[in-house]
Amino acid sequence: MQSQTARGRNVVVVGTQWGDEGKGKVVDWMTDHAQGVVRFQGGHNAGHTLVIKGVKTALQLIPSGIMRDGVACYIGNGVVVDPTHLLTEIERLEAAGVEVRSRLFISESCPLILPFHVAVDKAREQLRETSGSGKIGTTGKGIGPAYEDKVARRALRAQDLKHPERFAKKLRELLDLHNFALSGYLKGEPLAFDPIFEQAMKMAEQIKPMLADVGYMIHKASKAGANILFEGAQGTLLDIDHGTYPYVTSSNCVAGNAAAGAGVGPQMLHYMLGITKAYTTRVGSGPFPTELDWEVPGTVGYHLSTVGQERGTVTGRARRCGWLDAAALKRSTIINGITGLCLTKLDVLDGLTEIKMCVGYELDGRRLDILPLDADEIEACTPIFETFPGWTETTFGVTSWDALPANARSYLKRVEDVIGAPIDMVSTGPDREHTIVLRHPYSA
């Protein structure tokens, strides 16, 4: 009997913290071994920054493989798509000389983000702030409301762009619903039907040629021997089910969702690469046990914030900074079934006299060795730190393990011990070339 196992080797790249771990650079670096890159969840709330020969490119919706000539890029059904942003991002890349439209394939099942989703998102955050309940910290791009419509089985999807009458009927019903909430509860202004419909139909003419049966395309490519890379957005601790709820995103960010969010079977996921910083950052609200005072000059937190250039790619907001939380990372390792880890921004720790790592917590007199699931419990946790000697040598741009300072190697080995997974790659700078490879995911 002929084997049904895919001949291509497929790697899933996921963030293991609260996002912003450096996934874009890693995905771009790995596409020299991949023929296809798939986004499988989130929307244009992702911010993947790539630096290629000193030139910085920020992507939010289009897969990072677009920066490699000849690599096919897929937006899977698990992604919510804002048509306006999609075309803006395409045009920006084309202006930089990147061929996009012949290599980008968008699932017909993608839910669409429309102007009323953005209006609802922003109005809700404003209401939370004025009511005193506290902001969630969304990007205000309509991601959450679009996912709500998907789950409620009323979403407008990419395939609806091919059928103007059907689109108009569904749009009227959906707009009435959201306008009711906007004007009646959220104290916002209702939106008009005609401008939204006319703009959508105008954009449809550009988007329709890129619509495709993405899951089947990926299946066929992999069966033909292509290596596929599944690119996650956000991070495990922002996962709607497994993150620090309710301070989370609106989709499943974990490796297991790569199958559902792309439309393929889980047997096609061969290697799970977790991306983590050598320290920890978080954007927006929510518990953060190892957070330092990162706004005060002269402090370690300020060093991490400034040397690491910690500002959100999408929002421009300053990222909160703290020591590496290996106990939280341990939970991420388990949830994702991490095969190997890529540790990024090691060079940011250069020059620190000592370095700390959280290896567990104390909660109500108990010792925990893994991050709790309850946000209130996380807030009540006291981190348990181990302290390591720092190093004065630079690690920036180092490309071999043996060239790292001995203290840096000791620190990384302890990370492996605590989380129970090997570090297979180390990123020592933003450029493609600033990478140490101990075990390549496509040859492991």
N, C-alpha and C positions, 0 to 999 in steps of 0.2 A: 504493500500500500504506500502511495506517495506521501511523504511528510508534508504536513500543513504548516510547519514552522517557517516563519518569514526568513528569507536569506539575508536581508539587510540587518545591520546592528543598530539598535535604537537606544538613545540616551534621553532621560528626562532630567531637566535642570530646574531645581526649585530653590527658592530662598528659605532659609531655616530660621530666620529671626523675624523682625517686623518690617521686612522689605528693605530696599536700598542696599543690598549686600554686594552688588557688582555683577549681577547676572548677565547684563547686556554684553559686557566685555568678554565674559567667559563663553557665552554663546557664540559671539563673533569669532573668537579665537578657535573654537571647535569646529566651525563650519568648513575648515579646510579638509575635514574628514567626513562631512555630511553633504548630502545632495538635496535635503529638504529641511526646513525649519517650521515648526508649528506653534502658534499661540493657541492655548486651549482654555483660557479663562481670563476674567477681568475685562477691562476696557482701556480707554486712553487715560486712565488714572495710573497706569504704569509709567515709569520713567527709566528707560534703559540707555545709559550713556556709553558711547563707544569712542575710543581715541585710537585713530589709525594714522600712523606716521605723524603724530602731533596734531592732527585735525580732529576736533571733537564733533560728534554727531549725537543728538538726543532723539530717541525714538519713543513713542508712547503707545502706538497701536500696531504698527507694522512690525513683523518679526525681525529680529536683529540680523538674520541671515541675508537681508536685502543688501547689505554692504559687501557681499561676496558675489562676484559675477557668476552667473550660471546656477545659483542656488535657488530652488523653488521655495516660495514662502506661502504658508497656509494660515488662514485665520479660521479656527475651528468653531463649531456650533456653540461651545461654551463661552465664547466672547460676546460681549455686547458692543455694538458698533454704532458710533456717531457718524453718519454719512458726511456731515460737514467737516468734521475733524479728519476723517479718512482722506478726503480729497485734498485738504490743505496739506496734510503730511506727505501725500504722494507728490503734490506740486513742488513742495520744498525739496524733496529728494531729487526730483527731476531737474530742478534748477541747479542742483549740485552735480549733475551729470550721471545720476544713477538711473538705470532702466528699471522701472517698477511694474508697469501694467502687464507686461507679458509674463511676469514671474510671480504675480500675486494672485492667489485663489481664495475666495471668500465663501464660507459655507452659506448656502441658501437658508439655513436654519438659524443664523445669527439674529438675535433680537436687536431691534434698532433703538438707539437713544435719540429722542426727538426733543425739541425745545421745551415742551412742558415738563419733561423729566428733570431738566436742569433747573427750571423754575421751582419745582417742588423740592428738589434737593436743597437748594439755597434757602428757601423759605423755612424748611424744617430746621435747618441749623440755626437760623436766626431766631426761630421760636424757642428752641432749646436754650439758647443763650439768654434771651430776655426772660424766660420763665424760671431760670435758675437751675434747670436740670443738668446743664452742662453739655457742650458740644460733643458729638461723636468724633469729629475731626475729619469729615469726608472732604474730598477734593472739590465738591460742588459741581461735578460734571454730569450728574444724572445717572450715575452707575447703579446705585441702589434702587431708585424707583424703576429703572428699566428691568432689573432682575425681578422686582416684585411683579411687574406685569407678566413676565415670562412664567413665573410660578403660578400666577393666577389664571394662566391660559388665555390671556387677552392681548399678548404682545403683537405688535407689528414686526414682522420678520423680513429679512433681506429678500426672500422670495416674493413677498407682497409687492415689491417695487416693480415686478414684471406685469402686474395686473392693476392698472390705475383704478378701475371701478371698485375692485375689492379693497384696495388700499384706502380709497376715500371713505367707504362704508365703515371700515374698522377704525379709521382715524377719527371720524365724527364721534363714534361711541366712546373711544378712549379719551378724546379731548374733553368731552362733556364730563366724564368722571373726574379727570384731573382738575378741570376748571372749577368744579364743585368744591373740591378740597382746597384749591388755591384761594378762592374768594370767600368760602364759608368758614374755613377753619384756620388756614395759614395766613390770612390777612394779606394775601398777595393779589396781583392783577391777573384776571383771566386772559388767555391767549386766543387769537383769532384763527379760524380754520384755514382760510384761503392762503395766507402767506406760507403756512407750514406745508400745505398740500402742494402748492406751486413749486416751492423750493425742493421738496422731495422728488417730484417728478422730473425736475430739471437735473438733479443729481443722479437720478436713476439711469439716465442715458449713459453716464460715465461708469456707473457701478455695475450694471448688468453684464457687460462682457467679462467681468472678473468673478461672477458668481459660479459656483461649482459644487459638485458632490464631493466635498473635501475628504470625508472619511474613506470613501471608496478610492479616491485618488492616492491617498497615503497608503492604503492597503496594497494597491497595485504596484506602487513605486517600491515599497519594501519587499514585496514578493519578487520583484525584478532585480533585487540586489542593492537598492539604494539605502544608504544610512540616513535615518531620520533623527532629528533633534527636536524634542518637545520643550518649548520655552515657557516656563511659568512666570507669572507676574506676582507682585506683592511678596508676602512671605508666610510661612507656616503659622506663625503666631498671630497672623491677621485672618486666618481661615475662619469662615463663617461658623463652622462646627467645632473646630479644634483650637481656635485662638482665644484671646483674652476678651471674650464676649462681655458686653456689647461693643467694645472698642475694636471692631474688626471690619474687614471689607465685606462685600456682599456675595462672594463666590468662594468655592473650594480651591485653595491654593496648593494643596498637597499633591504629591506625585501620583497617587491613585486616580486623581481626577483627570489626568492626561488622557486616559482611555475614553472616558465618557465625554470629555470636552472636545475631543478630536474626532470621535466616531470610529474608534478602533477597539480591538480586543485587548485585554490586559496582558495576554501572552506576547504582545509586541513591545512591551516595556522591559528592556533588558538590563539597564544600569541606571541607578538613581543617584544623580550628582547633586549634593547639597552645597549651597553657597553660603558662606558665613564670613563676617568681618572678624578681624582679630580682636575687636572690641564689640560693643553693642550700641545701636542707635535706634531711635524711634521717632516718627513724625506724628504729631497730633496727640490726642488725649489717650489715657489708659495707663494701667499699672506698668511699672518699670523698676524692678527691685534693685538693679545695680546702677541706677542713674546717679551721675555726679553733678556737681555744681558747675555746669559747662559754660555759664555766661560770665564768670568772673575771671578776668585776666590773671595769669600766673598760676592757675589751678590745672590739675591734670585734665579735668573735663574740658577746659578751655583749649588745652593743647590738642585733644582729640578733635574738637569742633573746628579749630582753625587749620591745623595741619591736614586734617582729613577733608577739609572743604565741605563740611556737612550741611548742605542745603538741599532741599528736595528738588529733584529734576523737574517735576510737574508743577509743584506749587511755589517753589522758591522759599518755602518755610524753613527756618533753622531746625535741624534735627537734634533732638535730645540725645545726649551722649553718656555712656557709662562703661564700666568694665565688662569684659566678656562674661556672659551668663551661660556657663556650660551646663548647668542644671536645666535651663530652658532648652538649650541646644540638644540635650539628651532626649527630651520629649519629642522634639522635631525629628531626630534621628530615627526614633521608633515609629512615629506616625508615617514617615515617608519610606521606611525600609531602606535607608540610605546605604548605598554600596560604597561610596567614597565621598570625601569632603574636599571642596576647594576653599581654602582660607584666603581671604582678600585683605588688602590694606595693611599687611604686616609692617610696611615701612612707616606707618603713622606712629607706631610704638617706639621707633628709633629715638634714642636720647633720653628716655625715661629712666630714672634711677631704679625704680621698682615697678612691677606690674602685678596686678591682682586678677584673680579669676574666681567667680562664684561657682562653688562645687555643690551647693545645697542650700537649704533654708532652715531657719528655726521658726516654727509656728505653734503657738500655744504650748510651748515646752516640748514639742516633738521635732525630730529632725526629719526633713524631707530631702530626698536626693533627686527630685524631679519637679518641674514647675506644676503647681496645682492648676485645676481647670476653672476654678471660681475666681473671678476678678477681685472680689472683696477679700478673699483669702490671700491672693497675691499681694494686694496692698498691705496686708498685715504681716507679710513675711519679712524676716530679717535675714539678709543674705549671709552665708558662711563663705568667707574668702580664704583662698590660699595665696601666698605672696611669693613672687619670683624675682630674682635679680634682673634688672634691665640690661641693655647693651648700648655702647656708645658708637659702635660701627654702623654704617649705613647699610640697609637692606634694599634700598631703592634700586630697581632694575636688575637685581641678582637673578640669575637663571639656573643655578644649580644648588642642590641641597647642601653640599659640603662647603659652599661659599658663604652660607649663613653663619652668623655668630653662634657660638656654642650655646649661649643663654637663650637665643631665639629657638634653636632646635629643641632644647629642653622644654621650653614653654609649649611648643607645638606637640611634642610627644605626650605631655600631660593632658592636653586637650583630647587627644586620641583615647587615652586611658579613661577619662571621665565619661566621654560620650559613647564609647564602645564601637567606634567606626574609624577607619583609617583616613588620614589626610593624603589624598592622591595628587593634589595640585596646590601650589601656593602662588598667589598673585602679589607681585612686589612693586606694582606701578600700574598706571592706567592703560598703557599701550599694549597692543597685542603681544609684543615681544617680551614684556616684563612678566614672565611666567616660569615657574619651576614645575616640571612634570615628573612625578614619581611613578605614576601608573596612569596611562592614557585611557580614558573611558571607552574609546573605540577599539582598544586592543587588549583591555583587561580580561 
